[in-house]
Amino acid sequence: MRGDGIRVLIVGGGVAGLATVAALREWGATVDVVERAPGPTDSGTGIYLTGNATRMLDVLGLAEPIADVSVEITRQRSANQRGRRLFDIDVAALWQGVGPCLSLPRAHLHRALLDGVGDTPIRWGRQPVALLAEGDQVAVEFDDGATARYDLVLGADGVNSTVRRLAFDGQAARDLGQYAYRWVAPRVDDEPVWSVQLGRGRQFLTIPISDEQTYCYYNDGPVADRPGWRDELAETFTEPVSTMLKALDYDDSTLHAGPNQEVLLDSWSRGPVLLIGDAAHATSPNMAQGAAMALEDAVVLASSLATAGSIAEALRGYEARRRPRTDWVLGQTHRRDKATGLPPALRDLVMRRLGEQMFRSNYGPLFVQP
């Protein structure tokens, strides 16, 4: 099926939305993009892209510009909260033949994706307030009073999706009992290593994202935004925690905090309305698969639309193809969260003996094409 004469609305100008614009470039449809944020921003923290994510960037023709502003991560290291090493993974070897593992400031990824969509217009500061099915089309009302009709509406608007609220009976994301803090600090280690320290139900993670910067992530368990979290973090974990926290004493403008959530839906579509990315299947971030699944969604959706005889057939085929993969990621995130909640002595023993094997099995199905 060609997209000539078909109108598509993409709600969301993040990774999922912009990747879908890039994936649909050759299909021929008229694509509109709306984003509730007032405009692109240089704020944010960092992002880690595993090999299956960078493979999709290559498919989309975006691998080179993103690699130019990234750090290639060659090793992942896991330690306990006292800094005692549990196991290392050579991720360059693990993902060989798939794609490199890259880390970079989130704003740099967004900027590269924006450059990749070319002249596709993005209407900033705009979002739908009503979606009404009219036969095979959807009538959309926007918050500025404008209305339009579309043959396909894609909700690529994240874990707190407006499209999911409007078209999927208000189904909300589910809190995972994890409150996370993210910030950017000066880089202190030349080695390109993703490094995590594991406490009981807590993790502190650092990833270099440029020559000068490190992305820091702290999962503090279920308690939201406690005033003393910095002191408790410094007391619980060893270096480089104290050094990374000092960056917040000088400048806390990069600090982002909030609950980790997941989205569980029986179906991702309602007629010609489809959810993609985190709007459809957000998970705990412990597999680093949020962006990867969104990029895969975009490529698979474009393929499904190009080969199906109708939009309805394409959406059915898309979900049938994507659901086993996203369900696998969801299951692995649950297993990882349970493992970090084990008593430390038992967890450390298991991780030393089986950590590398468990890690490889976590990602096994993702080595093949989606």
Summary of the structure (lengths in Angstrom):
residues: 370
radius of gyration: 20.7
end to end distance: 20.7
largest distance: 62.1
contacts: 1263
relative contact order: 0.18
helix: 38%
strand: 28%
